[in-house]
């Protein structure tokens, strides 16, 4: 069992994983979706999306749209 899922960002192979933790500000549990892909120059692009756990499903469409909208030149 792995703790990541294969996906794509801008037609590139990518990985995503989900983390959780308690916010030091609100004290609420948050879900963090991390997406990563390697760029042509070897750099790593990562995107972190954070939402309160009890509201995280409300953010799913917005987060998917953000990932779909990413364009990488080069």
N, CA, C, O and CB atoms as a CASP TS submission, in Angstrom:
PFRMAT TS
TARGET T0000
AUTHOR 0000-0000-0000
METHOD Language model
MODEL 1
PARENT N/A
ATOM      1  N   UNK     1       0.849  -1.177   0.000  1.00  0.00           N
ATOM      2  CA  UNK     1       0.000   0.000   0.000  1.00  0.00           C
ATOM      3  C   UNK     1       0.891   1.236   0.000  1.00  0.00           C
ATOM      4  O   UNK     1       1.819   1.344   0.802  1.00  0.00           O
ATOM      5  CB  UNK     1      -0.964   0.000   1.223  1.00  0.00           C
ATOM      6  N   UNK     2       0.603   2.168  -0.907  1.00  0.00           N
ATOM      7  CA  UNK     2       1.400   3.384  -0.985  1.00  0.00           C
ATOM      8  C   UNK     2       0.604   4.551  -0.434  1.00  0.00           C
ATOM      9  O   UNK     2      -0.621   4.491  -0.325  1.00  0.00           O
ATOM     10  CB  UNK     2       1.839   3.664  -2.434  1.00  0.00           C
ATOM     11  N   UNK     3       1.303   5.594  -0.095  1.00  0.00           N
ATOM     12  CA  UNK     3       0.643   6.767   0.461  1.00  0.00           C
ATOM     13  C   UNK     3       0.545   7.891  -0.560  1.00  0.00           C
ATOM     14  O   UNK     3       0.355   9.050  -0.193  1.00  0.00           O
ATOM     15  CB  UNK     3       1.383   7.250   1.695  1.00  0.00           C
ATOM     16  N   UNK     4       0.674   7.557  -1.834  1.00  0.00           N
ATOM     17  CA  UNK     4       0.517   8.549  -2.893  1.00  0.00           C
ATOM     18  C   UNK     4      -0.274   7.931  -4.037  1.00  0.00           C
ATOM     19  O   UNK     4      -0.405   6.712  -4.142  1.00  0.00           O
ATOM     20  CB  UNK     4       1.898   9.061  -3.391  1.00  0.00           C
ATOM     21  N   UNK     5      -0.797   8.804  -4.888  1.00  0.00           N
ATOM     22  CA  UNK     5      -1.559   8.379  -6.057  1.00  0.00           C
ATOM     23  C   UNK     5      -0.951   9.023  -7.286  1.00  0.00           C
ATOM     24  O   UNK     5      -0.572  10.194  -7.257  1.00  0.00           O
ATOM     25  CB  UNK     5      -3.064   8.750  -5.920  1.00  0.00           C
ATOM     26  N   UNK     6      -0.859   8.267  -8.358  1.00  0.00           N
ATOM     27  CA  UNK     6      -0.382   8.837  -9.625  1.00  0.00           C
ATOM     28  C   UNK     6      -1.493   9.673 -10.234  1.00  0.00           C
ATOM     29  O   UNK     6      -2.667   9.306 -10.178  1.00  0.00           O
ATOM     30  CB  UNK     6       0.074   7.720 -10.615  1.00  0.00           C
ATOM     31  N   UNK     7      -1.109  10.806 -10.818  1.00  0.00           N
ATOM     32  CA  UNK     7      -2.053  11.707 -11.466  1.00  0.00           C
ATOM     33  C   UNK     7      -1.310  12.455 -12.565  1.00  0.00           C
ATOM     34  O   UNK     7      -0.201  12.064 -12.929  1.00  0.00           O
ATOM     35  CB  UNK     7      -2.697  12.699 -10.438  1.00  0.00           C
ATOM     36  N   UNK     8      -1.883  13.499 -13.088  1.00  0.00           N
ATOM     37  CA  UNK     8      -1.198  14.349 -14.062  1.00  0.00           C
ATOM     38  C   UNK     8      -1.434  15.807 -13.720  1.00  0.00           C
ATOM     39  O   UNK     8      -2.472  16.184 -13.177  1.00  0.00           O
ATOM     40  CB  UNK     8      -1.679  14.047 -15.499  1.00  0.00           C
ATOM     41  N   UNK     9      -0.436  16.614 -14.053  1.00  0.00           N
ATOM     42  CA  UNK     9      -0.539  18.073 -13.994  1.00  0.00           C
ATOM     43  C   UNK     9      -0.010  18.573 -15.321  1.00  0.00           C
ATOM     44  O   UNK     9       1.132  18.291 -15.684  1.00  0.00           O
ATOM     45  CB  UNK     9       0.261  18.691 -12.763  1.00  0.00           C
ATOM     46  N   UNK    10      -0.825  19.310 -16.043  1.00  0.00           N
ATOM     47  CA  UNK    10      -0.419  19.869 -17.341  1.00  0.00           C
ATOM     48  C   UNK    10       0.141  18.777 -18.258  1.00  0.00           C
ATOM     49  O   UNK    10       1.172  18.968 -18.902  1.00  0.00           O
ATOM     50  CB  UNK    10       0.633  20.983 -17.141  1.00  0.00           C
ATOM     51  N   UNK    11      -0.540  17.642 -18.309  1.00  0.00           N
ATOM     52  CA  UNK    11      -0.154  16.499 -19.149  1.00  0.00           C
ATOM     53  C   UNK    11       1.185  15.880 -18.741  1.00  0.00           C
ATOM     54  O   UNK    11       1.778  15.143 -19.529  1.00  0.00           O
ATOM     55  CB  UNK    11      -0.084  16.931 -20.600  1.00  0.00           C
ATOM     56  N   UNK    12       1.661  16.154 -17.562  1.00  0.00           N
ATOM     57  CA  UNK    12       2.901  15.559 -17.050  1.00  0.00           C
ATOM     58  C   UNK    12       2.548  14.550 -15.966  1.00  0.00           C
ATOM     59  O   UNK    12       1.556  14.706 -15.254  1.00  0.00           O
ATOM     60  CB  UNK    12       3.872  16.657 -16.493  1.00  0.00           C
ATOM     61  N   UNK    13       3.370  13.516 -15.851  1.00  0.00           N
ATOM     62  CA  UNK    13       3.191  12.580 -14.742  1.00  0.00           C
ATOM     63  C   UNK    13       3.367  13.333 -13.437  1.00  0.00           C
ATOM     64  O   UNK    13       4.251  14.179 -13.305  1.00  0.00           O
ATOM     65  CB  UNK    13       4.194  11.392 -14.835  1.00  0.00           C
ATOM     66  N   UNK    14       2.517  13.018 -12.481  1.00  0.00           N
ATOM     67  CA  UNK    14       2.552  13.710 -11.195  1.00  0.00           C
ATOM     68  C   UNK    14       2.096  12.743 -10.109  1.00  0.00           C
ATOM     69  O   UNK    14       1.606  11.650 -10.390  1.00  0.00           O
ATOM     70  CB  UNK    14       1.656  14.990 -11.217  1.00  0.00           C
ATOM     71  N   UNK    15       2.269  13.169  -8.872  1.00  0.00           N
ATOM     72  CA  UNK    15       1.830  12.395  -7.721  1.00  0.00           C
ATOM     73  C   UNK    15       1.036  13.302  -6.804  1.00  0.00           C
ATOM     74  O   UNK    15       1.253  14.513  -6.761  1.00  0.00           O
ATOM     75  CB  UNK    15       3.032  11.764  -6.973  1.00  0.00           C
ATOM     76  N   UNK    16       0.115  12.700  -6.074  1.00  0.00           N
ATOM     77  CA  UNK    16      -0.629  13.435  -5.065  1.00  0.00           C
ATOM     78  C   UNK    16      -0.692  12.601  -3.792  1.00  0.00           C
ATOM     79  O   UNK    16      -0.711  11.371  -3.837  1.00  0.00           O
ATOM     80  CB  UNK    16      -2.054  13.790  -5.570  1.00  0.00           C
ATOM     81  N   UNK    17      -0.724  13.279  -2.678  1.00  0.00           N
ATOM     82  CA  UNK    17      -0.885  12.621  -1.386  1.00  0.00           C
ATOM     83  C   UNK    17      -1.746  13.515  -0.507  1.00  0.00           C
ATOM     84  O   UNK    17      -1.838  14.722  -0.731  1.00  0.00           O
ATOM     85  CB  UNK    17       0.499  12.329  -0.713  1.00  0.00           C
ATOM     86  N   UNK    18      -2.364  12.922   0.478  1.00  0.00           N
ATOM     87  CA  UNK    18      -3.232  13.662   1.388  1.00  0.00           C
ATOM     88  C   UNK    18      -2.656  13.559   2.793  1.00  0.00           C
ATOM     89  O   UNK    18      -2.343  12.471   3.277  1.00  0.00           O
ATOM     90  CB  UNK    18      -4.699  13.122   1.343  1.00  0.00           C
ATOM     91  N   UNK    19      -2.523  14.703   3.427  1.00  0.00           N
ATOM     92  CA  UNK    19      -2.041  14.785   4.805  1.00  0.00           C
ATOM     93  C   UNK    19      -3.132  15.426   5.653  1.00  0.00           C
ATOM     94  O   UNK    19      -4.075  16.011   5.119  1.00  0.00           O
ATOM     95  CB  UNK    19      -0.702  15.600   4.896  1.00  0.00           C
ATOM     96  N   UNK    20      -3.007  15.318   6.947  1.00  0.00           N
ATOM     97  CA  UNK    20      -3.940  16.020   7.826  1.00  0.00           C
ATOM     98  C   UNK    20      -3.201  16.468   9.074  1.00  0.00           C
ATOM     99  O   UNK    20      -2.177  15.902   9.457  1.00  0.00           O
ATOM    100  CB  UNK    20      -5.151  15.120   8.195  1.00  0.00           C
ATOM    101  N   UNK    21      -3.743  17.485   9.684  1.00  0.00           N
ATOM    102  CA  UNK    21      -3.152  18.010  10.905  1.00  0.00           C
ATOM    103  C   UNK    21      -4.069  19.041  11.523  1.00  0.00           C
ATOM    104  O   UNK    21      -5.046  19.478  10.914  1.00  0.00           O
ATOM    105  CB  UNK    21      -1.774  18.616  10.629  1.00  0.00           C
ATOM    106  N   UNK    22      -3.741  19.417  12.727  1.00  0.00           N
ATOM    107  CA  UNK    22      -4.559  20.385  13.446  1.00  0.00           C
ATOM    108  C   UNK    22      -3.992  21.786  13.235  1.00  0.00           C
ATOM    109  O   UNK    22      -2.792  22.014  13.389  1.00  0.00           O
ATOM    110  CB  UNK    22      -4.624  20.040  14.956  1.00  0.00           C
ATOM    111  N   UNK    23      -4.866  22.712  12.882  1.00  0.00           N
ATOM    112  CA  UNK    23      -4.458  24.101  12.684  1.00  0.00           C
ATOM    113  C   UNK    23      -4.093  24.730  14.022  1.00  0.00           C
ATOM    114  O   UNK    23      -4.871  24.649  14.973  1.00  0.00           O
ATOM    115  CB  UNK    23      -5.579  24.910  11.994  1.00  0.00           C
ATOM    116  N   UNK    24      -2.913  25.360  14.112  1.00  0.00           N
ATOM    117  CA  UNK    24      -2.555  26.039  15.352  1.00  0.00           C
ATOM    118  C   UNK    24      -3.379  27.310  15.562  1.00  0.00           C
ATOM    119  O   UNK    24      -3.435  27.843  16.671  1.00  0.00           O
ATOM    120  CB  UNK    24      -1.070  26.376  15.351  1.00  0.00           C
ATOM    121  N   UNK    25      -4.016  27.789  14.498  1.00  0.00           N
ATOM    122  CA  UNK    25      -4.817  29.015  14.583  1.00  0.00           C
ATOM    123  C   UNK    25      -6.236  28.710  15.046  1.00  0.00           C
ATOM    124  O   UNK    25      -6.728  29.318  15.996  1.00  0.00           O
ATOM    125  CB  UNK    25      -4.852  29.732  13.226  1.00  0.00           C
ATOM    126  N   UNK    26      -6.893  27.764  14.370  1.00  0.00           N
ATOM    127  CA  UNK    26      -8.301  27.483  14.659  1.00  0.00           C
ATOM    128  C   UNK    26      -8.501  26.286  15.583  1.00  0.00           C
ATOM    129  O   UNK    26      -9.560  26.143  16.193  1.00  0.00           O
ATOM    130  CB  UNK    26      -9.044  27.245  13.376  1.00  0.00           C
ATOM    131  N   UNK    27      -7.489  25.427  15.688  1.00  0.00           N
ATOM    132  CA  UNK    27      -7.626  24.211  16.475  1.00  0.00           C
ATOM    133  C   UNK    27      -8.403  23.118  15.763  1.00  0.00           C
ATOM    134  O   UNK    27      -8.633  22.050  16.330  1.00  0.00           O
ATOM    135  CB  UNK    27      -8.289  24.524  17.772  1.00  0.00           C
ATOM    136  N   UNK    28      -8.813  23.378  14.514  1.00  0.00           N
ATOM    137  CA  UNK    28      -9.587  22.413  13.733  1.00  0.00           C
ATOM    138  C   UNK    28      -8.650  21.528  12.913  1.00  0.00           C
ATOM    139  O   UNK    28      -7.540  21.934  12.569  1.00  0.00           O
ATOM    140  CB  UNK    28     -10.592  23.140  12.807  1.00  0.00           C
ATOM    141  N   UNK    29      -9.108  20.322  12.607  1.00  0.00           N
ATOM    142  CA  UNK    29      -8.340  19.431  11.743  1.00  0.00           C
ATOM    143  C   UNK    29      -8.475  19.897  10.305  1.00  0.00           C
ATOM    144  O   UNK    29      -9.571  20.210   9.841  1.00  0.00           O
ATOM    145  CB  UNK    29      -8.811  17.960  11.891  1.00  0.00           C
ATOM    146  N   UNK    30      -7.345  19.940   9.603  1.00  0.00           N
ATOM    147  CA  UNK    30      -7.307  20.354   8.206  1.00  0.00           C
ATOM    148  C   UNK    30      -6.794  19.209   7.346  1.00  0.00           C
ATOM    149  O   UNK    30      -5.991  18.388   7.791  1.00  0.00           O
ATOM    150  CB  UNK    30      -6.423  21.607   8.027  1.00  0.00           C
ATOM    151  N   UNK    31      -7.268  19.168   6.113  1.00  0.00           N
ATOM    152  CA  UNK    31      -6.804  18.215   5.114  1.00  0.00           C
ATOM    153  C   UNK    31      -5.918  18.983   4.139  1.00  0.00           C
ATOM    154  O   UNK    31      -6.293  20.057   3.670  1.00  0.00           O
ATOM    155  CB  UNK    31      -8.009  17.510   4.372  1.00  0.00           C
ATOM    156  N   UNK    32      -4.743  18.435   3.835  1.00  0.00           N
ATOM    157  CA  UNK    32      -3.810  19.071   2.903  1.00  0.00           C
ATOM    158  C   UNK    32      -3.588  18.114   1.738  1.00  0.00           C
ATOM    159  O   UNK    32      -3.107  16.996   1.927  1.00  0.00           O
ATOM    160  CB  UNK    32      -2.449  19.437   3.606  1.00  0.00           C
ATOM    161  N   UNK    33      -3.938  18.558   0.536  1.00  0.00           N
ATOM    162  CA  UNK    33      -3.679  17.798  -0.690  1.00  0.00           C
ATOM    163  C   UNK    33      -2.407  18.355  -1.309  1.00  0.00           C
ATOM    164  O   UNK    33      -2.342  19.541  -1.631  1.00  0.00           O
ATOM    165  CB  UNK    33      -4.892  17.881  -1.698  1.00  0.00           C
ATOM    166  N   UNK    34      -1.398  17.512  -1.478  1.00  0.00           N
ATOM    167  CA  UNK    34      -0.128  17.916  -2.072  1.00  0.00           C
ATOM    168  C   UNK    34      -0.016  17.266  -3.448  1.00  0.00           C
ATOM    169  O   UNK    34      -0.163  16.051  -3.581  1.00  0.00           O
ATOM    170  CB  UNK    34       1.082  17.517  -1.159  1.00  0.00           C
ATOM    171  N   UNK    35       0.245  18.077  -4.465  1.00  0.00           N
ATOM    172  CA  UNK    35       0.465  17.601  -5.833  1.00  0.00           C
ATOM    173  C   UNK    35       1.889  17.963  -6.219  1.00  0.00           C
ATOM    174  O   UNK    35       2.338  19.075  -5.939  1.00  0.00           O
ATOM    175  CB  UNK    35      -0.575  18.222  -6.843  1.00  0.00           C
ATOM    176  N   UNK    36       2.611  17.046  -6.858  1.00  0.00           N
ATOM    177  CA  UNK    36       3.983  17.320  -7.289  1.00  0.00           C
ATOM    178  C   UNK    36       4.212  16.789  -8.697  1.00  0.00           C
ATOM    179  O   UNK    36       3.652  15.766  -9.092  1.00  0.00           O
ATOM    180  CB  UNK    36       4.997  16.695  -6.310  1.00  0.00           C
ATOM    181  N   UNK    37       5.048  17.507  -9.447  1.00  0.00           N
ATOM    182  CA  UNK    37       5.523  17.041 -10.740  1.00  0.00           C
ATOM    183  C   UNK    37       6.900  17.633 -10.981  1.00  0.00           C
ATOM    184  O   UNK    37       7.218  18.709 -10.473  1.00  0.00           O
ATOM    185  CB  UNK    37       4.537  17.425 -11.882  1.00  0.00           C
ATOM    186  N   UNK    38       7.707  16.936 -11.750  1.00  0.00           N
ATOM    187  CA  UNK    38       9.054  17.422 -12.053  1.00  0.00           C
ATOM    188  C   UNK    38       9.035  18.203 -13.360  1.00  0.00           C
ATOM    189  O   UNK    38       8.433  17.773 -14.344  1.00  0.00           O
ATOM    190  CB  UNK    38      10.060  16.247 -12.136  1.00  0.00           C
ATOM    191  N   UNK    39       9.698  19.349 -13.358  1.00  0.00           N
ATOM    192  CA  UNK    39       9.795  20.183 -14.548  1.00  0.00           C
ATOM    193  C   UNK    39      10.974  19.736 -15.402  1.00  0.00           C
ATOM    194  O   UNK    39      11.822  18.967 -14.949  1.00  0.00           O
ATOM    195  CB  UNK    39       9.938  21.668 -14.163  1.00  0.00           C
ATOM    196  N   UNK    40      11.023  20.217 -16.633  1.00  0.00           N
ATOM    197  CA  UNK    40      12.090  19.812 -17.561  1.00  0.00           C
ATOM    198  C   UNK    40      13.485  20.142 -17.044  1.00  0.00           C
ATOM    199  O   UNK    40      14.444  19.436 -17.355  1.00  0.00           O
ATOM    200  CB  UNK    40      11.886  20.479 -18.903  1.00  0.00           C
ATOM    201  N   UNK    41      13.607  21.217 -16.253  1.00  0.00           N
ATOM    202  CA  UNK    41      14.922  21.604 -15.745  1.00  0.00           C
ATOM    203  C   UNK    41      15.301  20.859 -14.461  1.00  0.00           C
ATOM    204  O   UNK    41      16.327  21.152 -13.847  1.00  0.00           O
ATOM    205  CB  UNK    41      14.955  23.098 -15.495  1.00  0.00           C
ATOM    206  N   UNK    42      14.469  19.900 -14.065  1.00  0.00           N
ATOM    207  CA  UNK    42      14.754  19.115 -12.870  1.00  0.00           C
ATOM    208  C   UNK    42      14.133  19.659 -11.602  1.00  0.00           C
ATOM    209  O   UNK    42      14.124  18.978 -10.576  1.00  0.00           O
ATOM    210  CB  UNK    42      16.209  19.019 -12.683  1.00  0.00           C
ATOM    211  N   UNK    43      13.613  20.872 -11.655  1.00  0.00           N
ATOM    212  CA  UNK    43      12.956  21.460 -10.484  1.00  0.00           C
ATOM    213  C   UNK    43      11.653  20.728 -10.182  1.00  0.00           C
ATOM    214  O   UNK    43      11.080  20.069 -11.050  1.00  0.00           O
ATOM    215  CB  UNK    43      12.684  22.964 -10.710  1.00  0.00           C
ATOM    216  N   UNK    44      11.206  20.850  -8.961  1.00  0.00           N
ATOM    217  CA  UNK    44       9.963  20.229  -8.536  1.00  0.00           C
ATOM    218  C   UNK    44       8.894  21.304  -8.381  1.00  0.00           C
ATOM    219  O   UNK    44       9.093  22.295  -7.679  1.00  0.00           O
ATOM    220  CB  UNK    44      10.157  19.447  -7.213  1.00  0.00           C
ATOM    221  N   UNK    45       7.770  21.099  -9.038  1.00  0.00           N
ATOM    222  CA  UNK    45       6.612  21.968  -8.839  1.00  0.00           C
ATOM    223  C   UNK    45       5.713  21.273  -7.838  1.00  0.00           C
ATOM    224  O   UNK    45       5.379  20.101  -8.006  1.00  0.00           O
ATOM    225  CB  UNK    45       5.853  22.265 -10.191  1.00  0.00           C
ATOM    226  N   UNK    46       5.323  21.986  -6.802  1.00  0.00           N
ATOM    227  CA  UNK    46       4.368  21.392  -5.879  1.00  0.00           C
ATOM    228  C   UNK    46       3.266  22.389  -5.586  1.00  0.00           C
ATOM    229  O   UNK    46       3.487  23.600  -5.550  1.00  0.00           O
ATOM    230  CB  UNK    46       5.059  20.945  -4.576  1.00  0.00           C
ATOM    231  N   UNK    47       2.077  21.853  -5.378  1.00  0.00           N
ATOM    232  CA  UNK    47       0.902  22.649  -5.065  1.00  0.00           C
ATOM    233  C   UNK    47       0.301  22.057  -3.800  1.00  0.00           C
ATOM    234  O   UNK    47       0.061  20.852  -3.729  1.00  0.00           O
ATOM    235  CB  UNK    47      -0.135  22.664  -6.255  1.00  0.00           C
ATOM    236  N   UNK    48       0.057  22.897  -2.805  1.00  0.00           N
ATOM    237  CA  UNK    48      -0.568  22.455  -1.561  1.00  0.00           C
ATOM    238  C   UNK    48      -1.922  23.142  -1.422  1.00  0.00           C
ATOM    239  O   UNK    48      -2.019  24.366  -1.514  1.00  0.00           O
ATOM    240  CB  UNK    48       0.342  22.764  -0.330  1.00  0.00           C
ATOM    241  N   UNK    49      -2.951  22.355  -1.204  1.00  0.00           N
ATOM    242  CA  UNK    49      -4.305  22.874  -1.053  1.00  0.00           C
ATOM    243  C   UNK    49      -4.826  22.450   0.308  1.00  0.00           C
ATOM    244  O   UNK    49      -4.839  21.264   0.639  1.00  0.00           O
ATOM    245  CB  UNK    49      -5.242  22.370  -2.197  1.00  0.00           C
ATOM    246  N   UNK    50      -5.255  23.428   1.094  1.00  0.00           N
ATOM    247  CA  UNK    50      -5.641  23.177   2.481  1.00  0.00           C
ATOM    248  C   UNK    50      -7.114  23.526   2.673  1.00  0.00           C
ATOM    249  O   UNK    50      -7.582  24.563   2.202  1.00  0.00           O
ATOM    250  CB  UNK    50      -4.754  23.992   3.460  1.00  0.00           C
ATOM    251  N   UNK    51      -7.834  22.657   3.365  1.00  0.00           N
ATOM    252  CA  UNK    51      -9.241  22.907   3.674  1.00  0.00           C
ATOM    253  C   UNK    51      -9.566  22.292   5.033  1.00  0.00           C
ATOM    254  O   UNK    51      -8.962  21.294   5.425  1.00  0.00           O
ATOM    255  CB  UNK    51     -10.172  22.326   2.563  1.00  0.00           C
ATOM    256  N   UNK    52     -10.518  22.884   5.751  1.00  0.00           N
ATOM    257  CA  UNK    52     -10.963  22.258   6.997  1.00  0.00           C
ATOM    258  C   UNK    52     -11.529  20.865   6.706  1.00  0.00           C
ATOM    259  O   UNK    52     -12.239  20.676   5.718  1.00  0.00           O
ATOM    260  CB  UNK    52     -12.026  23.141   7.707  1.00  0.00           C
ATOM    261  N   UNK    53     -11.218  19.902   7.560  1.00  0.00           N
ATOM    262  CA  UNK    53     -11.628  18.519   7.308  1.00  0.00           C
ATOM    263  C   UNK    53     -13.135  18.394   7.125  1.00  0.00           C
ATOM    264  O   UNK    53     -13.593  17.709   6.211  1.00  0.00           O
ATOM    265  CB  UNK    53     -11.175  17.624   8.447  1.00  0.00           C
ATOM    266  N   UNK    54     -13.900  19.041   7.975  1.00  0.00           N
ATOM    267  CA  UNK    54     -15.352  18.875   7.907  1.00  0.00           C
ATOM    268  C   UNK    54     -15.981  19.613   6.728  1.00  0.00           C
ATOM    269  O   UNK    54     -17.180  19.475   6.489  1.00  0.00           O
ATOM    270  CB  UNK    54     -15.980  19.353   9.190  1.00  0.00           C
ATOM    271  N   UNK    55     -15.194  20.394   5.988  1.00  0.00           N
ATOM    272  CA  UNK    55     -15.688  21.098   4.811  1.00  0.00           C
ATOM    273  C   UNK    55     -14.927  20.684   3.548  1.00  0.00           C
ATOM    274  O   UNK    55     -15.163  21.248   2.480  1.00  0.00           O
ATOM    275  CB  UNK    55     -15.578  22.608   5.018  1.00  0.00           C
ATOM    276  N   UNK    56     -14.030  19.721   3.652  1.00  0.00           N
ATOM    277  CA  UNK    56     -13.113  19.427   2.544  1.00  0.00           C
ATOM    278  C   UNK    56     -13.832  19.017   1.263  1.00  0.00           C
ATOM    279  O   UNK    56     -13.373  19.365   0.175  1.00  0.00           O
ATOM    280  CB  UNK    56     -12.159  18.334   2.949  1.00  0.00           C
ATOM    281  N   UNK    57     -14.936  18.296   1.354  1.00  0.00           N
ATOM    282  CA  UNK    57     -15.641  17.890   0.131  1.00  0.00           C
ATOM    283  C   UNK    57     -16.209  19.093  -0.611  1.00  0.00           C
ATOM    284  O   UNK    57     -16.399  19.031  -1.825  1.00  0.00           O
ATOM    285  CB  UNK    57     -16.767  16.909   0.466  1.00  0.00           C
ATOM    286  N   UNK    58     -16.481  20.175   0.091  1.00  0.00           N
ATOM    287  CA  UNK    58     -16.975  21.399  -0.556  1.00  0.00           C
ATOM    288  C   UNK    58     -15.909  22.047  -1.426  1.00  0.00           C
ATOM    289  O   UNK    58     -16.232  22.826  -2.324  1.00  0.00           O
ATOM    290  CB  UNK    58     -17.455  22.395   0.494  1.00  0.00           C
ATOM    291  N   UNK    59     -14.648  21.737  -1.172  1.00  0.00           N
ATOM    292  CA  UNK    59     -13.537  22.333  -1.905  1.00  0.00           C
ATOM    293  C   UNK    59     -13.071  21.473  -3.082  1.00  0.00           C
ATOM    294  O   UNK    59     -12.285  21.936  -3.908  1.00  0.00           O
ATOM    295  CB  UNK    59     -12.382  22.575  -0.967  1.00  0.00           C
ATOM    296  N   UNK    60     -13.543  20.235  -3.167  1.00  0.00           N
ATOM    297  CA  UNK    60     -13.037  19.291  -4.173  1.00  0.00           C
ATOM    298  C   UNK    60     -13.105  19.828  -5.598  1.00  0.00           C
ATOM    299  O   UNK    60     -12.115  19.761  -6.326  1.00  0.00           O
ATOM    300  CB  UNK    60     -13.811  18.005  -4.096  1.00  0.00           C
ATOM    301  N   UNK    61     -14.253  20.359  -6.007  1.00  0.00           N
ATOM    302  CA  UNK    61     -14.376  20.871  -7.379  1.00  0.00           C
ATOM    303  C   UNK    61     -13.420  22.022  -7.638  1.00  0.00           C
ATOM    304  O   UNK    61     -12.786  22.076  -8.691  1.00  0.00           O
ATOM    305  CB  UNK    61     -15.806  21.322  -7.651  1.00  0.00           C
ATOM    306  N   UNK    62     -13.310  22.933  -6.700  1.00  0.00           N
ATOM    307  CA  UNK    62     -12.403  24.072  -6.872  1.00  0.00           C
ATOM    308  C   UNK    62     -10.960  23.596  -6.986  1.00  0.00           C
ATOM    309  O   UNK    62     -10.211  24.087  -7.831  1.00  0.00           O
ATOM    310  CB  UNK    62     -12.545  25.060  -5.697  1.00  0.00           C
ATOM    311  N   UNK    63     -10.564  22.648  -6.148  1.00  0.00           N
ATOM    312  CA  UNK    63      -9.198  22.137  -6.194  1.00  0.00           C
ATOM    313  C   UNK    63      -8.921  21.423  -7.517  1.00  0.00           C
ATOM    314  O   UNK    63      -7.846  21.585  -8.093  1.00  0.00           O
ATOM    315  CB  UNK    63      -8.947  21.187  -5.020  1.00  0.00           C
ATOM    316  N   UNK    64      -9.889  20.628  -8.004  1.00  0.00           N
ATOM    317  CA  UNK    64      -9.722  19.964  -9.307  1.00  0.00           C
ATOM    318  C   UNK    64      -9.565  20.991 -10.422  1.00  0.00           C
ATOM    319  O   UNK    64      -8.725  20.831 -11.308  1.00  0.00           O
ATOM    320  CB  UNK    64     -10.924  19.042  -9.604  1.00  0.00           C
ATOM    321  N   UNK    65     -10.372  22.040 -10.375  1.00  0.00           N
ATOM    322  CA  UNK    65     -10.282  23.087 -11.400  1.00  0.00           C
ATOM    323  C   UNK    65      -8.933  23.791 -11.366  1.00  0.00           C
ATOM    324  O   UNK    65      -8.384  24.130 -12.414  1.00  0.00           O
ATOM    325  CB  UNK    65     -11.402  24.110 -11.214  1.00  0.00           C
ATOM    326  N   UNK    66      -8.401  24.009 -10.191  1.00  0.00           N
ATOM    327  CA  UNK    66      -7.082  24.642 -10.072  1.00  0.00           C
ATOM    328  C   UNK    66      -6.023  23.757 -10.728  1.00  0.00           C
ATOM    329  O   UNK    66      -5.213  24.245 -11.516  1.00  0.00           O
ATOM    330  CB  UNK    66      -6.725  24.902  -8.580  1.00  0.00           C
ATOM    331  N   UNK    67      -6.022  22.472 -10.411  1.00  0.00           N
ATOM    332  CA  UNK    67      -5.035  21.551 -10.994  1.00  0.00           C
ATOM    333  C   UNK    67      -5.189  21.492 -12.505  1.00  0.00           C
ATOM    334  O   UNK    67      -4.193  21.511 -13.228  1.00  0.00           O
ATOM    335  CB  UNK    67      -5.182  20.138 -10.391  1.00  0.00           C
ATOM    336  N   UNK    68      -6.430  21.421 -12.993  1.00  0.00           N
ATOM    337  CA  UNK    68      -6.665  21.379 -14.447  1.00  0.00           C
ATOM    338  C   UNK    68      -6.210  22.650 -15.144  1.00  0.00           C
ATOM    339  O   UNK    68      -5.834  22.610 -16.316  1.00  0.00           O
ATOM    340  CB  UNK    68      -8.138  21.149 -14.734  1.00  0.00           C
ATOM    341  N   UNK    69      -6.238  23.774 -14.446  1.00  0.00           N
ATOM    342  CA  UNK    69      -5.904  25.058 -15.077  1.00  0.00           C
ATOM    343  C   UNK    69      -4.401  25.327 -15.154  1.00  0.00           C
ATOM    344  O   UNK    69      -3.981  26.259 -15.839  1.00  0.00           O
ATOM    345  CB  UNK    69      -6.567  26.180 -14.321  1.00  0.00           C
ATOM    346  N   UNK    70      -3.592  24.535 -14.471  1.00  0.00           N
ATOM    347  CA  UNK    70      -2.146  24.769 -14.467  1.00  0.00           C
ATOM    348  C   UNK    70      -1.569  24.496 -15.848  1.00  0.00           C
ATOM    349  O   UNK    70      -1.825  23.456 -16.456  1.00  0.00           O
ATOM    350  CB  UNK    70      -1.450  23.885 -13.410  1.00  0.00           C
ATOM    351  N   UNK    71      -0.784  25.452 -16.328  1.00  0.00           N
ATOM    352  CA  UNK    71      -0.075  25.305 -17.598  1.00  0.00           C
ATOM    353  C   UNK    71       1.409  25.472 -17.327  1.00  0.00           C
ATOM    354  O   UNK    71       1.818  26.366 -16.586  1.00  0.00           O
ATOM    355  CB  UNK    71      -0.574  26.343 -18.662  1.00  0.00           C
ATOM    356  N   UNK    72       2.214  24.606 -17.929  1.00  0.00           N
ATOM    357  CA  UNK    72       3.664  24.652 -17.745  1.00  0.00           C
ATOM    358  C   UNK    72       4.294  24.867 -19.106  1.00  0.00           C
ATOM    359  O   UNK    72       4.070  24.082 -20.027  1.00  0.00           O
ATOM    360  CB  UNK    72       4.208  23.344 -17.069  1.00  0.00           C
ATOM    361  N   UNK    73       5.075  25.918 -19.239  1.00  0.00           N
ATOM    362  CA  UNK    73       5.777  26.202 -20.494  1.00  0.00           C
ATOM    363  C   UNK    73       7.167  25.589 -20.452  1.00  0.00           C
ATOM    364  O   UNK    73       7.873  25.677 -19.447  1.00  0.00           O
ATOM    365  CB  UNK    73       5.867  27.729 -20.748  1.00  0.00           C
ATOM    366  N   UNK    74       7.544  24.974 -21.548  1.00  0.00           N
ATOM    367  CA  UNK    74       8.900  24.436 -21.643  1.00  0.00           C
ATOM    368  C   UNK    74       9.022  23.002 -21.287  1.00  0.00           C
ATOM    369  O   UNK    74      10.119  22.446 -21.332  1.00  0.00           O
ATOM    370  CB  UNK    74       9.796  25.193 -20.794  1.00  0.00           C
TER
END
